[in-house]
Amino acid sequence: MVVWQLAAVFGLLSLLSFGGGNAIVPQMYADAVVAHHWVNATEFARFFALGRLAPGPTMNMSALIGYATAGFAGAVVASAALFVPAGLVVYALGRMWRKLHGNAWRDRIASGFAPVVAGLIWAGIPPVAGGAISLQAPGTIAIAVAAAVIMLTTKVNQALVVLGAGVLGFVLFR
């Protein structure tokens, strides 16, 4: 039964993922943590960090949520449900978009999507931060601020920042 729930939730998330996977983080959190209790906020934040660190899209975290929920079958179903529907829609829309090259309204539509995508990505910060930052562990706040400063002021690869933060967390929070 839970495998079907994973398919339904991640299939819908797939179709809502305008602007990339980070745009669906708030809804994924609401579904996986709040509504279905498949994982807790800390696990969600850890899975997000692992998704950022691992090769491929961050949304590989869907496999981790699926695995935590229903084992290997859950991982396969959550991943397929998240990537296949969006892939098919992008393929179809891409073909149509190419045919509309030169239409004035095409650029206007794209201009309207850009701020929405930025807002969706920014809305993903609180769910992840809530499971990753703790007032009882001030070191988590320092690591988050340091990571933000590094990412906003340098060109350091984000995987190195995540890996460095993990090592620092291992040392600080034994």
N, C-alpha and C positions, 0 to 999 in steps of 0.2 A: 504493500500500500504506500509506504513512504517513498518508494522509487517513483511511483506515479506523481506524487506531490513534488518531488524534485524536478521531474520532467515538466510539469505544469509551471512551476515557479521560474525555473531557469529558461524555459521556452518563452515565457512572457518577457522576462528580463532581456532576452536576446532581441526581441522586437522593439524594446524601448531604449536600446543602447546607442542612440544618436550621439555622436561626438566621442565615441570610444567607450571602452569598458569602465573607465573611472566615472563616467556620467551616471552609471547605474549603481554605484556603491551605496548611496543612501537607501535605495529601494531594496538592494540585496541585503543590507543590514536589517532593514525593517522586516523582511521576509525570513531570513535565516536565524536572526537572533531574537527579535521581538515576537513575531507571529508564530513561528513553528518551533522555536527553541532548539534548533538543530545544533547550534554552537552558542557559546557565550561571547560576550563582547571582547574579552581578552583573546580567545581563540580566533575570532574574526580579525582582530588587529594583527595577530601573528600570521594568519593565512594571507592577509593583504601584504604584509612585509615579505613573506616568502614568495608571493606572486611577483613582487617587484624585483626580487633578487634572482629568481629563476629565469632562464632564457625563455623568450616568447612573451605573449601578452600577460599583463597583470591578472587578467581574468582567469588564468589557469587556477586561481584560487577556488574557482567553482569545483574543480576536482577534489580539492582538499575538504571543502564543505560536504560534498557528496560522499567522500570516503568516511568522514567523521560520522555521517548520518547513516549510511547503508553499506559501508565497505566498498569493495572493488566495483560492484554493480552500481552503487550510488555515484562513484567517481566517474564512471563511463557515461551514465545517463545525464548527470549534471553538466558534464563537459559537452556532450553532443547536443543537449538541449540549448546550451548557451551559444554554441558556435554555428551549428548548422542552419537554423532559421535565419539568423542575421546574414550569414554568408549567401544564402539564396536570394534574400531581399536585395542585398548590395549588388549582386550579379545582375539581377533584373533591372534595378534602378540605374545601375551604371550604364547598361546598354541604352536605356531610354534617355539618360542624361546626355550621353554622347550625341544622340540624334537631335537634341534640342540646342546644340551648340549654336551660338549666334542670337538666340532669343533674349531680348532685354530682360524679361521677367525671371529668367534662369539665374542671373547674377543677383537680382533683388532677393530671390528666395534664399540663395546661399548667404547673403548678407544678413538676413533675418535669423538664420540658424546659428551663426557664429556667437552672438551674445548668449543665446540660450545654452549652448554647449558649455561656454565658460561658466555660467551660473550652475549648471548641473555638476560640473567638476568641482567647483568650490563647495557645493552642498555636500560633497563626499567627505569633507574634512572632519566634521564633528563625529560621525559614527566611528571612524577609524581612531581618531584622537581619544574618544571616550574609553575605548578598550586598551589604549596604549599608554596614556598618560594618567598618572595617579598623584593626587595631592599628598598621599601618604608616602610616596617615594619621589622626593623632589628631583632626584637624578633623572627621572623620566622626562621631566619638564626641560631640564638642561640639555638632554640629548635631543629632544624635539626642536628646541630653539637652535641649537648648534647645527642640526641637519638642515633646517630651513635656511639659515644664514649661508651655509655652504652651497646649497642648491641655488639660492637666489643671487649669489655674488661670484660664483666660480663656474667653471665648465667641467667640474669633476663628475665622472660617471655616477649616476644614482645608485647603481649596484654596489659601487665601492663605498658610498655613504651608508647604505643599508648594512653592508658587511661590517664596516667599521663600527657602526652603532651596535650591532649584535655583539661584537667582541667587547666593546665598552660595557654593554649591559651585562655580559657574562662576568666581567671583572668586578663591576660595581654591586651587582645584586646576587652574589653567592649566598 
